[in-house]
Amino acid sequence: MCNRIFGPFVFTEKTINCVIFLDTLELFLFQLDNLPNAGNIYLQMDRAPPHYRDLVRAALDEKFPNTWIS
């Protein structure tokens, strides 16, 4: 199994909202499952408002049920 670190992610937008943050998760994080030998995926977030909105939490619950914390 390979251990890899991806990030940090840099945004070009001046303001990040939950929709932009969720788009980033869908484009990058959610695609990591498709990598060979992906292993366990850990996501570190800081509970900033865009990171913890219901829309983002629902997507994380769907993609990583019972395996993510914030």
mmCIF file of the N, C-alpha and C atoms, coordinates in Angstrom:
data_MODEL
# 
_entry.id   MODEL 
# 
loop_
_atom_site.group_PDB 
_atom_site.id 
_atom_site.type_symbol 
_atom_site.label_atom_id 
_atom_site.label_alt_id 
_atom_site.label_comp_id 
_atom_site.label_asym_id 
_atom_site.label_entity_id 
_atom_site.label_seq_id 
_atom_site.pdbx_PDB_ins_code 
_atom_site.Cartn_x 
_atom_site.Cartn_y 
_atom_site.Cartn_z 
_atom_site.occupancy 
_atom_site.B_iso_or_equiv 
_atom_site.pdbx_formal_charge 
_atom_site.auth_seq_id 
_atom_site.auth_comp_id 
_atom_site.auth_asym_id 
_atom_site.auth_atom_id 
_atom_site.pdbx_PDB_model_num 
ATOM 1   N N  . MET A 1 1  ? 0.835   -1.168 0.000  1.00 0.00 ? 1  MET A N  1 
ATOM 2   C CA . MET A 1 1  ? 0.000   0.000  0.000  1.00 0.00 ? 1  MET A CA 1 
ATOM 3   C C  . MET A 1 1  ? 0.887   1.240  0.000  1.00 0.00 ? 1  MET A C  1 
ATOM 4   N N  . CYS A 1 2  ? 0.485   2.222  -0.752 1.00 0.00 ? 2  CYS A N  1 
ATOM 5   C CA . CYS A 1 2  ? 1.248   3.465  -0.843 1.00 0.00 ? 2  CYS A CA 1 
ATOM 6   C C  . CYS A 1 2  ? 0.656   4.516  0.079  1.00 0.00 ? 2  CYS A C  1 
ATOM 7   N N  . ASN A 1 3  ? 1.514   5.266  0.683  1.00 0.00 ? 3  ASN A N  1 
ATOM 8   C CA . ASN A 1 3  ? 1.079   6.398  1.491  1.00 0.00 ? 3  ASN A CA 1 
ATOM 9   C C  . ASN A 1 3  ? 1.356   7.663  0.697  1.00 0.00 ? 3  ASN A C  1 
ATOM 10  N N  . ARG A 1 4  ? 0.337   8.480  0.526  1.00 0.00 ? 4  ARG A N  1 
ATOM 11  C CA . ARG A 1 4  ? 0.494   9.706  -0.237 1.00 0.00 ? 4  ARG A CA 1 
ATOM 12  C C  . ARG A 1 4  ? -0.230  10.839 0.472  1.00 0.00 ? 4  ARG A C  1 
ATOM 13  N N  . ILE A 1 5  ? 0.280   12.039 0.280  1.00 0.00 ? 5  ILE A N  1 
ATOM 14  C CA . ILE A 1 5  ? -0.380  13.232 0.798  1.00 0.00 ? 5  ILE A CA 1 
ATOM 15  C C  . ILE A 1 5  ? -0.729  14.109 -0.393 1.00 0.00 ? 5  ILE A C  1 
ATOM 16  N N  . PHE A 1 6  ? -1.983  14.538 -0.437 1.00 0.00 ? 6  PHE A N  1 
ATOM 17  C CA . PHE A 1 6  ? -2.441  15.435 -1.480 1.00 0.00 ? 6  PHE A CA 1 
ATOM 18  C C  . PHE A 1 6  ? -2.838  16.743 -0.828 1.00 0.00 ? 6  PHE A C  1 
ATOM 19  N N  . GLY A 1 7  ? -2.393  17.828 -1.354 1.00 0.00 ? 7  GLY A N  1 
ATOM 20  C CA . GLY A 1 7  ? -2.768  19.126 -0.816 1.00 0.00 ? 7  GLY A CA 1 
ATOM 21  C C  . GLY A 1 7  ? -1.532  19.880 -0.395 1.00 0.00 ? 7  GLY A C  1 
ATOM 22  N N  . PRO A 1 8  ? -1.668  21.051 0.068  1.00 0.00 ? 8  PRO A N  1 
ATOM 23  C CA . PRO A 1 8  ? -2.923  21.750 0.297  1.00 0.00 ? 8  PRO A CA 1 
ATOM 24  C C  . PRO A 1 8  ? -3.539  22.197 -1.017 1.00 0.00 ? 8  PRO A C  1 
ATOM 25  N N  . PHE A 1 9  ? -4.816  22.445 -0.991 1.00 0.00 ? 9  PHE A N  1 
ATOM 26  C CA . PHE A 1 9  ? -5.520  22.946 -2.157 1.00 0.00 ? 9  PHE A CA 1 
ATOM 27  C C  . PHE A 1 9  ? -5.564  24.463 -2.076 1.00 0.00 ? 9  PHE A C  1 
ATOM 28  N N  . VAL A 1 10 ? -5.236  25.094 -3.157 1.00 0.00 ? 10 VAL A N  1 
ATOM 29  C CA . VAL A 1 10 ? -5.219  26.549 -3.212 1.00 0.00 ? 10 VAL A CA 1 
ATOM 30  C C  . VAL A 1 10 ? -6.377  27.000 -4.095 1.00 0.00 ? 10 VAL A C  1 
ATOM 31  N N  . PHE A 1 11 ? -7.164  27.903 -3.589 1.00 0.00 ? 11 PHE A N  1 
ATOM 32  C CA . PHE A 1 11 ? -8.307  28.417 -4.326 1.00 0.00 ? 11 PHE A CA 1 
ATOM 33  C C  . PHE A 1 11 ? -7.931  29.730 -4.997 1.00 0.00 ? 11 PHE A C  1 
ATOM 34  N N  . THR A 1 12 ? -8.425  29.941 -6.201 1.00 0.00 ? 12 THR A N  1 
ATOM 35  C CA . THR A 1 12 ? -8.183  31.204 -6.891 1.00 0.00 ? 12 THR A CA 1 
ATOM 36  C C  . THR A 1 12 ? -9.285  32.220 -6.602 1.00 0.00 ? 12 THR A C  1 
ATOM 37  N N  . GLU A 1 13 ? -10.409 31.751 -6.084 1.00 0.00 ? 13 GLU A N  1 
ATOM 38  C CA . GLU A 1 13 ? -11.505 32.653 -5.750 1.00 0.00 ? 13 GLU A CA 1 
ATOM 39  C C  . GLU A 1 13 ? -11.149 33.482 -4.521 1.00 0.00 ? 13 GLU A C  1 
ATOM 40  N N  . LYS A 1 14 ? -11.688 34.688 -4.458 1.00 0.00 ? 14 LYS A N  1 
ATOM 41  C CA . LYS A 1 14 ? -11.435 35.542 -3.300 1.00 0.00 ? 14 LYS A CA 1 
ATOM 42  C C  . LYS A 1 14 ? -12.217 35.077 -2.083 1.00 0.00 ? 14 LYS A C  1 
ATOM 43  N N  . THR A 1 15 ? -13.391 34.537 -2.320 1.00 0.00 ? 15 THR A N  1 
ATOM 44  C CA . THR A 1 15 ? -14.241 34.053 -1.234 1.00 0.00 ? 15 THR A CA 1 
ATOM 45  C C  . THR A 1 15 ? -14.643 32.620 -1.533 1.00 0.00 ? 15 THR A C  1 
ATOM 46  N N  . ILE A 1 16 ? -14.550 31.758 -0.535 1.00 0.00 ? 16 ILE A N  1 
ATOM 47  C CA . ILE A 1 16 ? -14.927 30.355 -0.687 1.00 0.00 ? 16 ILE A CA 1 
ATOM 48  C C  . ILE A 1 16 ? -16.237 30.144 0.050  1.00 0.00 ? 16 ILE A C  1 
ATOM 49  N N  . ASN A 1 17 ? -17.211 29.606 -0.660 1.00 0.00 ? 17 ASN A N  1 
ATOM 50  C CA . ASN A 1 17 ? -18.472 29.239 -0.015 1.00 0.00 ? 17 ASN A CA 1 
ATOM 51  C C  . ASN A 1 17 ? -18.623 27.726 -0.076 1.00 0.00 ? 17 ASN A C  1 
ATOM 52  N N  . CYS A 1 18 ? -19.712 27.213 0.455  1.00 0.00 ? 18 CYS A N  1 
ATOM 53  C CA . CYS A 1 18 ? -19.863 25.758 0.528  1.00 0.00 ? 18 CYS A CA 1 
ATOM 54  C C  . CYS A 1 18 ? -19.975 25.125 -0.855 1.00 0.00 ? 18 CYS A C  1 
ATOM 55  N N  . VAL A 1 19 ? -20.541 25.825 -1.826 1.00 0.00 ? 19 VAL A N  1 
ATOM 56  C CA . VAL A 1 19 ? -20.678 25.270 -3.178 1.00 0.00 ? 19 VAL A CA 1 
ATOM 57  C C  . VAL A 1 19 ? -19.300 25.131 -3.832 1.00 0.00 ? 19 VAL A C  1 
ATOM 58  N N  . ILE A 1 20 ? -18.460 26.147 -3.715 1.00 0.00 ? 20 ILE A N  1 
ATOM 59  C CA . ILE A 1 20 ? -17.107 26.080 -4.270 1.00 0.00 ? 20 ILE A CA 1 
ATOM 60  C C  . ILE A 1 20 ? -16.298 25.001 -3.560 1.00 0.00 ? 20 ILE A C  1 
ATOM 61  N N  . PHE A 1 21 ? -16.430 24.927 -2.242 1.00 0.00 ? 21 PHE A N  1 
ATOM 62  C CA . PHE A 1 21 ? -15.701 23.912 -1.487 1.00 0.00 ? 21 PHE A CA 1 
ATOM 63  C C  . PHE A 1 21 ? -16.158 22.504 -1.873 1.00 0.00 ? 21 PHE A C  1 
ATOM 64  N N  . LEU A 1 22 ? -17.465 22.301 -2.029 1.00 0.00 ? 22 LEU A N  1 
ATOM 65  C CA . LEU A 1 22 ? -17.977 20.998 -2.433 1.00 0.00 ? 22 LEU A CA 1 
ATOM 66  C C  . LEU A 1 22 ? -17.512 20.642 -3.835 1.00 0.00 ? 22 LEU A C  1 
ATOM 67  N N  . ASP A 1 23 ? -17.488 21.597 -4.749 1.00 0.00 ? 23 ASP A N  1 
ATOM 68  C CA . ASP A 1 23 ? -16.957 21.337 -6.096 1.00 0.00 ? 23 ASP A CA 1 
ATOM 69  C C  . ASP A 1 23 ? -15.518 20.853 -6.025 1.00 0.00 ? 23 ASP A C  1 
ATOM 70  N N  . THR A 1 24 ? -14.723 21.466 -5.155 1.00 0.00 ? 24 THR A N  1 
ATOM 71  C CA . THR A 1 24 ? -13.325 21.045 -4.990 1.00 0.00 ? 24 THR A CA 1 
ATOM 72  C C  . THR A 1 24 ? -13.246 19.626 -4.457 1.00 0.00 ? 24 THR A C  1 
ATOM 73  N N  . LEU A 1 25 ? -14.075 19.298 -3.475 1.00 0.00 ? 25 LEU A N  1 
ATOM 74  C CA . LEU A 1 25 ? -14.097 17.927 -2.963 1.00 0.00 ? 25 LEU A CA 1 
ATOM 75  C C  . LEU A 1 25 ? -14.453 16.940 -4.060 1.00 0.00 ? 25 LEU A C  1 
ATOM 76  N N  . GLU A 1 26 ? -15.465 17.269 -4.849 1.00 0.00 ? 26 GLU A N  1 
ATOM 77  C CA . GLU A 1 26 ? -15.911 16.363 -5.911 1.00 0.00 ? 26 GLU A CA 1 
ATOM 78  C C  . GLU A 1 26 ? -14.858 16.206 -6.994 1.00 0.00 ? 26 GLU A C  1 
ATOM 79  N N  . LEU A 1 27 ? -14.157 17.277 -7.327 1.00 0.00 ? 27 LEU A N  1 
ATOM 80  C CA . LEU A 1 27 ? -13.151 17.216 -8.392 1.00 0.00 ? 27 LEU A CA 1 
ATOM 81  C C  . LEU A 1 27 ? -11.868 16.520 -7.954 1.00 0.00 ? 27 LEU A C  1 
ATOM 82  N N  . PHE A 1 28 ? -11.510 16.644 -6.700 1.00 0.00 ? 28 PHE A N  1 
ATOM 83  C CA . PHE A 1 28 ? -10.233 16.113 -6.249 1.00 0.00 ? 28 PHE A CA 1 
ATOM 84  C C  . PHE A 1 28 ? -10.374 14.964 -5.248 1.00 0.00 ? 28 PHE A C  1 
ATOM 85  N N  . LEU A 1 29 ? -10.906 15.229 -4.095 1.00 0.00 ? 29 LEU A N  1 
ATOM 86  C CA . LEU A 1 29 ? -10.955 14.217 -3.039 1.00 0.00 ? 29 LEU A CA 1 
ATOM 87  C C  . LEU A 1 29 ? -11.774 12.998 -3.434 1.00 0.00 ? 29 LEU A C  1 
ATOM 88  N N  . PHE A 1 30 ? -12.956 13.212 -3.982 1.00 0.00 ? 30 PHE A N  1 
ATOM 89  C CA . PHE A 1 30 ? -13.826 12.087 -4.296 1.00 0.00 ? 30 PHE A CA 1 
ATOM 90  C C  . PHE A 1 30 ? -13.252 11.223 -5.412 1.00 0.00 ? 30 PHE A C  1 
ATOM 91  N N  . GLN A 1 31 ? -12.319 11.742 -6.180 1.00 0.00 ? 31 GLN A N  1 
ATOM 92  C CA . GLN A 1 31 ? -11.683 10.976 -7.257 1.00 0.00 ? 31 GLN A CA 1 
ATOM 93  C C  . GLN A 1 31 ? -10.545 10.098 -6.746 1.00 0.00 ? 31 GLN A C  1 
ATOM 94  N N  . LEU A 1 32 ? -10.076 10.344 -5.539 1.00 0.00 ? 32 LEU A N  1 
ATOM 95  C CA . LEU A 1 32 ? -8.955  9.562  -5.003 1.00 0.00 ? 32 LEU A CA 1 
ATOM 96  C C  . LEU A 1 32 ? -9.325  8.101  -4.809 1.00 0.00 ? 32 LEU A C  1 
ATOM 97  N N  . ASP A 1 33 ? -10.600 7.812  -4.617 1.00 0.00 ? 33 ASP A N  1 
ATOM 98  C CA . ASP A 1 33 ? -11.036 6.417  -4.491 1.00 0.00 ? 33 ASP A CA 1 
ATOM 99  C C  . ASP A 1 33 ? -10.710 5.614  -5.739 1.00 0.00 ? 33 ASP A C  1 
ATOM 100 N N  . ASN A 1 34 ? -10.569 6.290  -6.868 1.00 0.00 ? 34 ASN A N  1 
ATOM 101 C CA . ASN A 1 34 ? -10.309 5.605  -8.138 1.00 0.00 ? 34 ASN A CA 1 
ATOM 102 C C  . ASN A 1 34 ? -8.832  5.277  -8.349 1.00 0.00 ? 34 ASN A C  1 
ATOM 103 N N  . LEU A 1 35 ? -7.969  5.778  -7.475 1.00 0.00 ? 35 LEU A N  1 
ATOM 104 C CA . LEU A 1 35 ? -6.541  5.488  -7.609 1.00 0.00 ? 35 LEU A CA 1 
ATOM 105 C C  . LEU A 1 35 ? -6.256  4.048  -7.202 1.00 0.00 ? 35 LEU A C  1 
ATOM 106 N N  . PRO A 1 36 ? -5.329  3.395  -7.906 1.00 0.00 ? 36 PRO A N  1 
ATOM 107 C CA . PRO A 1 36 ? -4.948  2.053  -7.465 1.00 0.00 ? 36 PRO A CA 1 
ATOM 108 C C  . PRO A 1 36 ? -4.319  2.120  -6.073 1.00 0.00 ? 36 PRO A C  1 
ATOM 109 N N  . ASN A 1 37 ? -4.645  1.157  -5.240 1.00 0.00 ? 37 ASN A N  1 
ATOM 110 C CA . ASN A 1 37 ? -4.121  1.100  -3.872 1.00 0.00 ? 37 ASN A CA 1 
ATOM 111 C C  . ASN A 1 37 ? -4.402  2.380  -3.089 1.00 0.00 ? 37 ASN A C  1 
ATOM 112 N N  . ALA A 1 38 ? -5.603  2.900  -3.233 1.00 0.00 ? 38 ALA A N  1 
ATOM 113 C CA . ALA A 1 38 ? -5.942  4.163  -2.564 1.00 0.00 ? 38 ALA A CA 1 
ATOM 114 C C  . ALA A 1 38 ? -5.836  4.037  -1.053 1.00 0.00 ? 38 ALA A C  1 
ATOM 115 N N  . GLY A 1 39 ? -6.177  2.883  -0.525 1.00 0.00 ? 39 GLY A N  1 
ATOM 116 C CA . GLY A 1 39 ? -6.088  2.709  0.920  1.00 0.00 ? 39 GLY A CA 1 
ATOM 117 C C  . GLY A 1 39 ? -7.062  3.606  1.651  1.00 0.00 ? 39 GLY A C  1 
ATOM 118 N N  . ASN A 1 40 ? -6.715  3.941  2.878  1.00 0.00 ? 40 ASN A N  1 
ATOM 119 C CA . ASN A 1 40 ? -7.564  4.820  3.676  1.00 0.00 ? 40 ASN A CA 1 
ATOM 120 C C  . ASN A 1 40 ? -7.354  6.266  3.266  1.00 0.00 ? 40 ASN A C  1 
ATOM 121 N N  . ILE A 1 41 ? -8.424  7.022  3.256  1.00 0.00 ? 41 ILE A N  1 
ATOM 122 C CA . ILE A 1 41 ? -8.351  8.440  2.930  1.00 0.00 ? 41 ILE A CA 1 
ATOM 123 C C  . ILE A 1 41 ? -8.733  9.223  4.177  1.00 0.00 ? 41 ILE A C  1 
ATOM 124 N N  . TYR A 1 42 ? -7.897  10.171 4.540  1.00 0.00 ? 42 TYR A N  1 
ATOM 125 C CA . TYR A 1 42 ? -8.151  11.024 5.690  1.00 0.00 ? 42 TYR A CA 1 
ATOM 126 C C  . TYR A 1 42 ? -8.269  12.458 5.203  1.00 0.00 ? 42 TYR A C  1 
ATOM 127 N N  . LEU A 1 43 ? -9.267  13.132 5.689  1.00 0.00 ? 43 LEU A N  1 
ATOM 128 C CA . LEU A 1 43 ? -9.494  14.521 5.322  1.00 0.00 ? 43 LEU A CA 1 
ATOM 129 C C  . LEU A 1 43 ? -9.432  15.368 6.582  1.00 0.00 ? 43 LEU A C  1 
ATOM 130 N N  . GLN A 1 44 ? -8.577  16.366 6.571  1.00 0.00 ? 44 GLN A N  1 
ATOM 131 C CA . GLN A 1 44 ? -8.470  17.265 7.714  1.00 0.00 ? 44 GLN A CA 1 
ATOM 132 C C  . GLN A 1 44 ? -9.143  18.587 7.352  1.00 0.00 ? 44 GLN A C  1 
ATOM 133 N N  . MET A 1 45 ? -10.139 18.964 8.155  1.00 0.00 ? 45 MET A N  1 
ATOM 134 C CA . MET A 1 45 ? -10.837 20.234 7.948  1.00 0.00 ? 45 MET A CA 1 
ATOM 135 C C  . MET A 1 45 ? -10.836 21.000 9.259  1.00 0.00 ? 45 MET A C  1 
ATOM 136 N N  . ASP A 1 46 ? -11.090 22.286 9.171  1.00 0.00 ? 46 ASP A N  1 
ATOM 137 C CA . ASP A 1 46 ? -11.001 23.118 10.362 1.00 0.00 ? 46 ASP A CA 1 
ATOM 138 C C  . ASP A 1 46 ? -12.338 23.680 10.841 1.00 0.00 ? 46 ASP A C  1 
ATOM 139 N N  . ARG A 1 47 ? -13.432 23.161 10.360 1.00 0.00 ? 47 ARG A N  1 
ATOM 140 C CA . ARG A 1 47 ? -14.782 23.592 10.733 1.00 0.00 ? 47 ARG A CA 1 
ATOM 141 C C  . ARG A 1 47 ? -15.072 25.032 10.353 1.00 0.00 ? 47 ARG A C  1 
ATOM 142 N N  . ALA A 1 48 ? -14.343 25.555 9.373  1.00 0.00 ? 48 ALA A N  1 
ATOM 143 C CA . ALA A 1 48 ? -14.699 26.856 8.827  1.00 0.00 ? 48 ALA A CA 1 
ATOM 144 C C  . ALA A 1 48 ? -16.092 26.727 8.220  1.00 0.00 ? 48 ALA A C  1 
ATOM 145 N N  . PRO A 1 49 ? -16.885 27.785 8.228  1.00 0.00 ? 49 PRO A N  1 
ATOM 146 C CA . PRO A 1 49 ? -18.267 27.665 7.762  1.00 0.00 ? 49 PRO A CA 1 
ATOM 147 C C  . PRO A 1 49 ? -18.456 26.965 6.415  1.00 0.00 ? 49 PRO A C  1 
ATOM 148 N N  . PRO A 1 50 ? -17.658 27.259 5.362  1.00 0.00 ? 50 PRO A N  1 
ATOM 149 C CA . PRO A 1 50 ? -17.880 26.544 4.098  1.00 0.00 ? 50 PRO A CA 1 
ATOM 150 C C  . PRO A 1 50 ? -17.578 25.049 4.191  1.00 0.00 ? 50 PRO A C  1 
ATOM 151 N N  . HIS A 1 51 ? -16.717 24.685 5.130  1.00 0.00 ? 51 HIS A N  1 
ATOM 152 C CA . HIS A 1 51 ? -16.330 23.281 5.259  1.00 0.00 ? 51 HIS A CA 1 
ATOM 153 C C  . HIS A 1 51 ? -17.365 22.462 6.017  1.00 0.00 ? 51 HIS A C  1 
ATOM 154 N N  . TYR A 1 52 ? -18.239 23.125 6.738  1.00 0.00 ? 52 TYR A N  1 
ATOM 155 C CA . TYR A 1 52 ? -19.114 22.402 7.650  1.00 0.00 ? 52 TYR A CA 1 
ATOM 156 C C  . TYR A 1 52 ? -20.601 22.619 7.363  1.00 0.00 ? 52 TYR A C  1 
ATOM 157 N N  . ARG A 1 53 ? -20.918 23.171 6.218  1.00 0.00 ? 53 ARG A N  1 
ATOM 158 C CA . ARG A 1 53 ? -22.308 23.375 5.847  1.00 0.00 ? 53 ARG A CA 1 
ATOM 159 C C  . ARG A 1 53 ? -22.992 22.041 5.602  1.00 0.00 ? 53 ARG A C  1 
ATOM 160 N N  . ASP A 1 54 ? -24.310 22.022 5.727  1.00 0.00 ? 54 ASP A N  1 
ATOM 161 C CA . ASP A 1 54 ? -25.089 20.793 5.539  1.00 0.00 ? 54 ASP A CA 1 
ATOM 162 C C  . ASP A 1 54 ? -24.838 20.145 4.184  1.00 0.00 ? 54 ASP A C  1 
ATOM 163 N N  . LEU A 1 55 ? -24.689 20.954 3.144  1.00 0.00 ? 55 LEU A N  1 
ATOM 164 C CA . LEU A 1 55 ? -24.450 20.436 1.795  1.00 0.00 ? 55 LEU A CA 1 
ATOM 165 C C  . LEU A 1 55 ? -23.152 19.630 1.737  1.00 0.00 ? 55 LEU A C  1 
ATOM 166 N N  . VAL A 1 56 ? -22.108 20.158 2.333  1.00 0.00 ? 56 VAL A N  1 
ATOM 167 C CA . VAL A 1 56 ? -20.803 19.480 2.350  1.00 0.00 ? 56 VAL A CA 1 
ATOM 168 C C  . VAL A 1 56 ? -20.868 18.245 3.236  1.00 0.00 ? 56 VAL A C  1 
ATOM 169 N N  . ARG A 1 57 ? -21.464 18.369 4.409  1.00 0.00 ? 57 ARG A N  1 
ATOM 170 C CA . ARG A 1 57 ? -21.556 17.227 5.321  1.00 0.00 ? 57 ARG A CA 1 
ATOM 171 C C  . ARG A 1 57 ? -22.359 16.091 4.707  1.00 0.00 ? 57 ARG A C  1 
ATOM 172 N N  . ALA A 1 58 ? -23.432 16.406 3.991  1.00 0.00 ? 58 ALA A N  1 
ATOM 173 C CA . ALA A 1 58 ? -24.238 15.370 3.338  1.00 0.00 ? 58 ALA A CA 1 
ATOM 174 C C  . ALA A 1 58 ? -23.432 14.644 2.267  1.00 0.00 ? 58 ALA A C  1 
ATOM 175 N N  . ALA A 1 59 ? -22.647 15.381 1.508  1.00 0.00 ? 59 ALA A N  1 
ATOM 176 C CA . ALA A 1 59 ? -21.814 14.751 0.475  1.00 0.00 ? 59 ALA A CA 1 
ATOM 177 C C  . ALA A 1 59 ? -20.755 13.848 1.100  1.00 0.00 ? 59 ALA A C  1 
ATOM 178 N N  . LEU A 1 60 ? -20.144 14.303 2.202  1.00 0.00 ? 60 LEU A N  1 
ATOM 179 C CA . LEU A 1 60 ? -19.151 13.470 2.888  1.00 0.00 ? 60 LEU A CA 1 
ATOM 180 C C  . LEU A 1 60 ? -19.803 12.232 3.497  1.00 0.00 ? 60 LEU A C  1 
ATOM 181 N N  . ASP A 1 61 ? -21.001 12.391 4.057  1.00 0.00 ? 61 ASP A N  1 
ATOM 182 C CA . ASP A 1 61 ? -21.724 11.242 4.610  1.00 0.00 ? 61 ASP A CA 1 
ATOM 183 C C  . ASP A 1 61 ? -22.029 10.211 3.539  1.00 0.00 ? 61 ASP A C  1 
ATOM 184 N N  . GLU A 1 62 ? -22.350 10.689 2.341  1.00 0.00 ? 62 GLU A N  1 
ATOM 185 C CA . GLU A 1 62 ? -22.673 9.769  1.245  1.00 0.00 ? 62 GLU A CA 1 
ATOM 186 C C  . GLU A 1 62 ? -21.425 9.067  0.724  1.00 0.00 ? 62 GLU A C  1 
ATOM 187 N N  . LYS A 1 63 ? -20.350 9.818  0.542  1.00 0.00 ? 63 LYS A N  1 
ATOM 188 C CA . LYS A 1 63 ? -19.130 9.253  -0.042 1.00 0.00 ? 63 LYS A CA 1 
ATOM 189 C C  . LYS A 1 63 ? -18.306 8.446  0.970  1.00 0.00 ? 63 LYS A C  1 
ATOM 190 N N  . PHE A 1 64 ? -18.255 8.919  2.219  1.00 0.00 ? 64 PHE A N  1 
ATOM 191 C CA . PHE A 1 64 ? -17.459 8.265  3.265  1.00 0.00 ? 64 PHE A CA 1 
ATOM 192 C C  . PHE A 1 64 ? -18.316 8.046  4.496  1.00 0.00 ? 64 PHE A C  1 
ATOM 193 N N  . PRO A 1 65 ? -19.307 7.159  4.416  1.00 0.00 ? 65 PRO A N  1 
ATOM 194 C CA . PRO A 1 65 ? -20.224 6.978  5.554  1.00 0.00 ? 65 PRO A CA 1 
ATOM 195 C C  . PRO A 1 65 ? -19.495 6.502  6.814  1.00 0.00 ? 65 PRO A C  1 
ATOM 196 N N  . ASN A 1 66 ? -19.734 7.203  7.895  1.00 0.00 ? 66 ASN A N  1 
ATOM 197 C CA . ASN A 1 66 ? -19.178 6.862  9.214  1.00 0.00 ? 66 ASN A CA 1 
ATOM 198 C C  . ASN A 1 66 ? -17.666 6.804  9.265  1.00 0.00 ? 66 ASN A C  1 
ATOM 199 N N  . THR A 1 67 ? -16.992 7.485  8.333  1.00 0.00 ? 67 THR A N  1 
ATOM 200 C CA . THR A 1 67 ? -15.528 7.424  8.333  1.00 0.00 ? 67 THR A CA 1 
ATOM 201 C C  . THR A 1 67 ? -14.868 8.791  8.291  1.00 0.00 ? 67 THR A C  1 
ATOM 202 N N  . TRP A 1 68 ? -15.604 9.837  8.434  1.00 0.00 ? 68 TRP A N  1 
ATOM 203 C CA . TRP A 1 68 ? -14.979 11.158 8.432  1.00 0.00 ? 68 TRP A CA 1 
ATOM 204 C C  . TRP A 1 68 ? -15.344 11.902 9.710  1.00 0.00 ? 68 TRP A C  1 
ATOM 205 N N  . ILE A 1 69 ? -14.434 12.753 10.147 1.00 0.00 ? 69 ILE A N  1 
ATOM 206 C CA . ILE A 1 69 ? -14.691 13.599 11.307 1.00 0.00 ? 69 ILE A CA 1 
ATOM 207 C C  . ILE A 1 69 ? -14.236 15.009 10.971 1.00 0.00 ? 69 ILE A C  1 
ATOM 208 N N  . SER A 1 70 ? -14.765 15.960 11.663 1.00 0.00 ? 70 SER A N  1 
ATOM 209 C CA . SER A 1 70 ? -14.368 17.339 11.447 1.00 0.00 ? 70 SER A CA 1 
ATOM 210 C C  . SER A 1 70 ? -14.193 18.018 12.779 1.00 0.00 ? 70 SER A C  1 
# 
